[in-house]
Amino acid sequence: MRLPHAARRRAWRGAGLALLAVIAAGFVLPILWTVSTSLRTPAESFSNPPQWIPLAPVWENYTAVFEQVPLATFFLNSVIVTGAIVALQLITSTMSGYAFALVRFRGKGAVFAMVLATMMVPAQTTIIPIFILIRYLGLADNLSSLIIPAIGGAFGTFLMRQYFLQMPGELAEAARVDGASNWQIFAKIYAPIALPPMATLAVLTFSGYWNEFFRPLIFLQSTNNFTLPLGLVSLQGNFGTGSISIVLAGVVTALIPSIAIFLLAQKYFVEGITTGSFR
């Protein structure tokens, strides 16, 4: 018996929601397990069968993180590095995205293709020449060595360009008739209405560089310059003998800013993803 059209739509919608729930659980359960394990004793962390809810939460694991490593220093370094990178990428990506979308100049397509091509180059293949350049400039073991190479980003340029392409070109034409320059058109007309993709870019950039481990591991040597992901490794102790509960307590602490940033920018983030990413 063939179901009515409305019933089929409800069935497909229910199946889609069930699939999304399974996918969401795959992302949420590891986080819940991390939080749960951070509140146990080391012995309970390896209990079999495992328990999702600790019988006696050990909140001292979180204070132990601050006692064993200079977490405040690591946190401040991450805030400086990530905040600077987010701000600089918002500026450069918004300006370059506007230029590639609405400014006419010779070779624009070829230049944009070369910018996109950089997205296919793994960071591991360029880390050696960047490291040599950083040492030549005298920036080794300095937070600037993490900030300067990340000033611009191909993904941010692409995201902002796609958003600006959807903006009505008549706005720019009308402004040019009134004598406005490209900078005035960008700063006073297009940039103020580009908050959704800018919020999307800010959240994605913050999440990526806040959790970055590879470049800090290569560029930084002094403990006082360590960022949060690199500094938390020291919680493992020599030969990995540290408490797994304290390590995960540090991980949970490091997760809080990323979650807070996403919640604060969620409205603009969703809007930017749905309206500004594709043309």
Secondary structure, DSSP 8 states (H G I E B T S, - for coil): ----HHHHHHHHHHHHHHHHHHHHHHHHHHHHHHHHHHTS-HHHHT-SS--SS-SS--THHHHHHHHHS-HHHHHHHHHHHHHHHHHHHHHHHHHHHHHHHH---TTHHHHHHHHHHGGGS-HHHHHHHHHHHHHHTT-TTSTHHHHGGGS--HHHHHHHHHHHHTS-THHHHHHHHTT--HHHHIIIIIGGG-HHHHHHHHHHHHHHHHT--HHHHHH--SGGG--HHHHHGGGG-GGG-S-HHHHHHHHHHHHHHHHHHHHHTHHHHHHHHHHHS--
